[in-house]
């Protein structure tokens, strides 16, 4: 059974974001397959495998955020009918009240109408020594014109 036979890919993606924005743990967990794979660099455990790890991660996330905001800017359905890529304008408010606005890309994979893989990426610069070298080179280029 393909995702499109139960709900359209867009409906599944929207249901996922809506459940997170509502902080509805039961709703979001009902959308994940038992052995789902979730990757998000914002979480203490960036790579979560299986519903137990995903629930633990989302529990932390729900406590850390006052509100979640996801506005789908672009939606790219996969040719296989079981995947989608999404560009999102993210607007969160931390529990402390600090507002966060940044773009994100999400990659979804589905099987039998359930999320089997969800990976989130942000356009942050590289860290570590590579980030330092890149930052220095950008500064030099800016100074030299």
Phi and psi in degrees as GROMACS dihedral restraints (atoms count N, CA, C in turn):
[ dihedral_restraints ]
;  ai    aj    ak    al  type     phi  dphi    fc
    3     4     5     6     1   -90.3    20    10
    4     5     6     7     1   161.6    20    10
    6     7     8     9     1   -56.8    20    10
    7     8     9    10     1   -37.2    20    10
    9    10    11    12     1   -72.1    20    10
   10    11    12    13     1   -15.1    20    10
   12    13    14    15     1   -77.7    20    10
   13    14    15    16     1   -23.5    20    10
   15    16    17    18     1  -102.5    20    10
   16    17    18    19     1   -55.0    20    10
   18    19    20    21     1  -141.9    20    10
   19    20    21    22     1   154.9    20    10
   21    22    23    24     1   -69.2    20    10
   22    23    24    25     1   158.7    20    10
   24    25    26    27     1   -55.4    20    10
   25    26    27    28     1   -43.9    20    10
   27    28    29    30     1   -62.7    20    10
   28    29    30    31     1   -40.2    20    10
   30    31    32    33     1   -63.4    20    10
   31    32    33    34     1   -39.3    20    10
   33    34    35    36     1   -66.5    20    10
   34    35    36    37     1   -42.3    20    10
   36    37    38    39     1   -63.7    20    10
   37    38    39    40     1   -48.7    20    10
   39    40    41    42     1   -61.4    20    10
   40    41    42    43     1   -40.5    20    10
   42    43    44    45     1   -61.7    20    10
   43    44    45    46     1   -38.1    20    10
   45    46    47    48     1   -63.9    20    10
   46    47    48    49     1   -50.6    20    10
   48    49    50    51     1   -64.1    20    10
   49    50    51    52     1   -41.8    20    10
   51    52    53    54     1   -62.3    20    10
   52    53    54    55     1   -40.4    20    10
   54    55    56    57     1   -65.1    20    10
   55    56    57    58     1   -39.6    20    10
   57    58    59    60     1   -68.7    20    10
   58    59    60    61     1   -43.9    20    10
   60    61    62    63     1   -62.3    20    10
   61    62    63    64     1   -31.9    20    10
   63    64    65    66     1   -82.4    20    10
   64    65    66    67     1    -5.4    20    10
   66    67    68    69     1    53.0    20    10
   67    68    69    70     1    41.4    20    10
   69    70    71    72     1   -96.9    20    10
   70    71    72    73     1    92.2    20    10
   72    73    74    75     1   -59.5    20    10
   73    74    75    76     1   -44.0    20    10
   75    76    77    78     1   -61.7    20    10
   76    77    78    79     1   -42.3    20    10
   78    79    80    81     1   -65.3    20    10
   79    80    81    82     1   -46.4    20    10
   81    82    83    84     1   -68.6    20    10
   82    83    84    85     1   -39.9    20    10
   84    85    86    87     1   -67.4    20    10
   85    86    87    88     1   -28.9    20    10
   87    88    89    90     1   -69.5    20    10
   88    89    90    91     1   -15.5    20    10
   90    91    92    93     1   -90.0    20    10
   91    92    93    94     1   -13.4    20    10
   93    94    95    96     1   -94.9    20    10
   94    95    96    97     1   141.0    20    10
   96    97    98    99     1   -70.0    20    10
   97    98    99   100     1   157.4    20    10
   99   100   101   102     1   -55.4    20    10
  100   101   102   103     1   -39.1    20    10
  102   103   104   105     1  -103.9    20    10
  103   104   105   106     1    28.0    20    10
  105   106   107   108     1   -59.4    20    10
  106   107   108   109     1   156.4    20    10
  108   109   110   111     1  -120.8    20    10
  109   110   111   112     1   120.7    20    10
  111   112   113   114     1  -124.6    20    10
  112   113   114   115     1   127.1    20    10
  114   115   116   117     1  -123.6    20    10
  115   116   117   118     1   126.8    20    10
  117   118   119   120     1  -151.7    20    10
  118   119   120   121     1   117.6    20    10
  120   121   122   123     1   -67.2    20    10
  121   122   123   124     1    -8.0    20    10
  123   124   125   126     1   -79.6    20    10
  124   125   126   127     1   -13.4    20    10
  126   127   128   129     1   -96.3    20    10
  127   128   129   130     1   151.6    20    10
  129   130   131   132     1   -55.7    20    10
  130   131   132   133     1   -43.1    20    10
  132   133   134   135     1  -103.0    20    10
  133   134   135   136     1   102.4    20    10
  135   136   137   138     1   -66.8    20    10
  136   137   138   139     1   -36.9    20    10
  138   139   140   141     1  -110.4    20    10
  139   140   141   142     1   109.0    20    10
  141   142   143   144     1  -108.1    20    10
  142   143   144   145     1   131.9    20    10
  144   145   146   147     1  -125.6    20    10
  145   146   147   148     1   124.9    20    10
  147   148   149   150     1    87.5    20    10
  148   149   150   151     1   157.5    20    10
  150   151   152   153     1   -61.5    20    10
  151   152   153   154     1   -35.0    20    10
  153   154   155   156     1   -63.3    20    10
  154   155   156   157     1   -47.2    20    10
  156   157   158   159     1   -67.2    20    10
  157   158   159   160     1   -38.6    20    10
  159   160   161   162     1   -64.5    20    10
  160   161   162   163     1   -45.1    20    10
  162   163   164   165     1   -60.2    20    10
  163   164   165   166     1   -43.8    20    10
  165   166   167   168     1   -59.9    20    10
  166   167   168   169     1   -45.1    20    10
  168   169   170   171     1   -63.1    20    10
  169   170   171   172     1   -46.3    20    10
  171   172   173   174     1   -67.5    20    10
  172   173   174   175     1   -33.4    20    10
  174   175   176   177     1   -59.9    20    10
  175   176   177   178     1   -45.5    20    10
  177   178   179   180     1   -60.9    20    10
  178   179   180   181     1   -46.5    20    10
  180   181   182   183     1   -61.6    20    10
  181   182   183   184     1   -42.7    20    10
  183   184   185   186     1   -64.1    20    10
  184   185   186   187     1   -33.9    20    10
  186   187   188   189     1   -74.0    20    10
  187   188   189   190     1   -32.4    20    10
  189   190   191   192     1   -78.9    20    10
  190   191   192   193     1   -21.8    20    10
  192   193   194   195     1  -112.5    20    10
  193   194   195   196     1   134.9    20    10
  195   196   197   198     1   -74.3    20    10
  196   197   198   199     1   -48.4    20    10
  198   199   200   201     1  -142.3    20    10
  199   200   201   202     1   148.5    20    10
  201   202   203   204     1  -106.6    20    10
  202   203   204   205     1   144.5    20    10
  204   205   206   207     1  -139.4    20    10
  205   206   207   208     1   126.8    20    10
  207   208   209   210     1  -133.6    20    10
  208   209   210   211     1   118.4    20    10
  210   211   212   213     1  -114.5    20    10
  211   212   213   214     1   115.0    20    10
  213   214   215   216     1   -69.5    20    10
  214   215   216   217     1   119.5    20    10
  216   217   218   219     1   -92.9    20    10
  217   218   219   220     1   -41.3    20    10
  219   220   221   222     1  -141.8    20    10
  220   221   222   223     1   143.2    20    10
  222   223   224   225     1  -128.9    20    10
  223   224   225   226     1   125.9    20    10
  225   226   227   228     1  -122.7    20    10
  226   227   228   229     1   100.4    20    10
  228   229   230   231     1   -71.3    20    10
  229   230   231   232     1   141.2    20    10
  231   232   233   234     1   -73.9    20    10
  232   233   234   235     1   148.1    20    10
  234   235   236   237     1   -62.5    20    10
  235   236   237   238     1   -23.5    20    10
  237   238   239   240     1   -79.4    20    10
  238   239   240   241     1    -7.4    20    10
  240   241   242   243     1    74.0    20    10
  241   242   243   244     1     4.5    20    10
  243   244   245   246     1  -125.0    20    10
  244   245   246   247     1     9.5    20    10
  246   247   248   249     1  -147.5    20    10
  247   248   249   250     1   161.6    20    10
  249   250   251   252     1  -156.2    20    10
  250   251   252   253     1   148.2    20    10
  252   253   254   255     1  -116.0    20    10
  253   254   255   256     1   142.5    20    10
  255   256   257   258     1  -137.8    20    10
  256   257   258   259     1   131.8    20    10
  258   259   260   261     1   -97.9    20    10
  259   260   261   262     1   131.7    20    10
  261   262   263   264     1  -129.4    20    10
  262   263   264   265     1   139.0    20    10
  264   265   266   267     1   -91.0    20    10
  265   266   267   268     1   112.0    20    10
  267   268   269   270     1   -95.2    20    10
  268   269   270   271     1   134.5    20    10
  270   271   272   273     1  -140.6    20    10
  271   272   273   274     1    95.6    20    10
  273   274   275   276     1  -106.5    20    10
  274   275   276   277     1   159.7    20    10
  276   277   278   279     1  -126.3    20    10
  277   278   279   280     1   119.9    20    10
  279   280   281   282     1   -65.7    20    10
  280   281   282   283     1   161.3    20    10
  282   283   284   285     1   -57.3    20    10
  283   284   285   286     1   -27.3    20    10
  285   286   287   288     1   -77.5    20    10
  286   287   288   289     1   -10.4    20    10
  288   289   290   291     1   101.1    20    10
  289   290   291   292     1   -10.8    20    10
  291   292   293   294     1   -67.3    20    10
  292   293   294   295     1   132.4    20    10
  294   295   296   297     1   -90.9    20    10
  295   296   297   298     1   137.8    20    10
  297   298   299   300     1  -124.1    20    10
  298   299   300   301     1   123.8    20    10
  300   301   302   303     1  -130.4    20    10
  301   302   303   304     1   121.5    20    10
  303   304   305   306     1  -162.1    20    10
  304   305   306   307     1   156.8    20    10
  306   307   308   309     1   -82.3    20    10
  307   308   309   310     1   151.3    20    10
  309   310   311   312     1  -141.3    20    10
  310   311   312   313     1   158.2    20    10
  312   313   314   315     1  -122.0    20    10
  313   314   315   316     1   135.6    20    10
  315   316   317   318     1  -121.7    20    10
  316   317   318   319     1   140.6    20    10
  318   319   320   321     1  -122.0    20    10
  319   320   321   322     1   119.3    20    10
  321   322   323   324     1  -109.3    20    10
  322   323   324   325     1   144.0    20    10
  324   325   326   327     1  -130.1    20    10
  325   326   327   328     1   142.7    20    10
  327   328   329   330     1  -128.4    20    10
  328   329   330   331     1   154.1    20    10
  330   331   332   333     1  -147.7    20    10
  331   332   333   334     1   129.4    20    10
  333   334   335   336     1    53.8    20    10
  334   335   336   337     1    37.3    20    10
  336   337   338   339     1    76.8    20    10
  337   338   339   340     1    10.8    20    10
  339   340   341   342     1  -119.5    20    10
  340   341   342   343     1   149.7    20    10
  342   343   344   345     1   -73.3    20    10
  343   344   345   346     1   121.6    20    10
  345   346   347   348     1  -103.0    20    10
  346   347   348   349     1   -22.9    20    10
  348   349   350   351     1  -151.7    20    10
  349   350   351   352     1   130.7    20    10
  351   352   353   354     1  -141.4    20    10
  352   353   354   355     1   115.3    20    10
  354   355   356   357     1  -121.1    20    10
  355   356   357   358     1   134.6    20    10
  357   358   359   360     1  -113.9    20    10
  358   359   360   361     1   140.7    20    10
  360   361   362   363     1  -136.9    20    10
  361   362   363   364     1   145.6    20    10
  363   364   365   366     1  -123.4    20    10
  364   365   366   367     1   150.6    20    10
  366   367   368   369     1   -85.0    20    10
  367   368   369   370     1    56.9    20    10
  369   370   371   372     1   -86.3    20    10
  370   371   372   373     1   151.4    20    10
  372   373   374   375     1   -69.9    20    10
  373   374   375   376     1   160.5    20    10
  375   376   377   378     1   -65.4    20    10
  376   377   378   379     1   151.4    20    10
  378   379   380   381     1   -98.9    20    10
  379   380   381   382     1  -171.5    20    10
  381   382   383   384     1    65.3    20    10
  382   383   384   385     1  -154.9    20    10
  384   385   386   387     1   -63.4    20    10
  385   386   387   388     1   -35.4    20    10
  387   388   389   390     1   -62.2    20    10
  388   389   390   391     1   -42.8    20    10
  390   391   392   393     1   -63.1    20    10
  391   392   393   394     1   -40.2    20    10
  393   394   395   396     1   -64.5    20    10
  394   395   396   397     1   -46.4    20    10
  396   397   398   399     1   -63.2    20    10
  397   398   399   400     1   -44.6    20    10
  399   400   401   402     1   -62.2    20    10
  400   401   402   403     1   -44.9    20    10
  402   403   404   405     1   -60.5    20    10
  403   404   405   406     1   -42.8    20    10
  405   406   407   408     1   -63.7    20    10
  406   407   408   409     1   -42.8    20    10
  408   409   410   411     1   -65.4    20    10
  409   410   411   412     1   -37.4    20    10
  411   412   413   414     1   -66.5    20    10
  412   413   414   415     1   -40.6    20    10
  414   415   416   417     1   -63.6    20    10
  415   416   417   418     1   -45.2    20    10
  417   418   419   420     1   -59.5    20    10
  418   419   420   421     1   -44.9    20    10
  420   421   422   423     1   -63.2    20    10
  421   422   423   424     1   -39.3    20    10
  423   424   425   426     1   -66.4    20    10
  424   425   426   427     1   -42.0    20    10
  426   427   428   429     1   -66.2    20    10
  427   428   429   430     1   -43.3    20    10
  429   430   431   432     1   -77.1    20    10
  430   431   432   433     1   -20.3    20    10
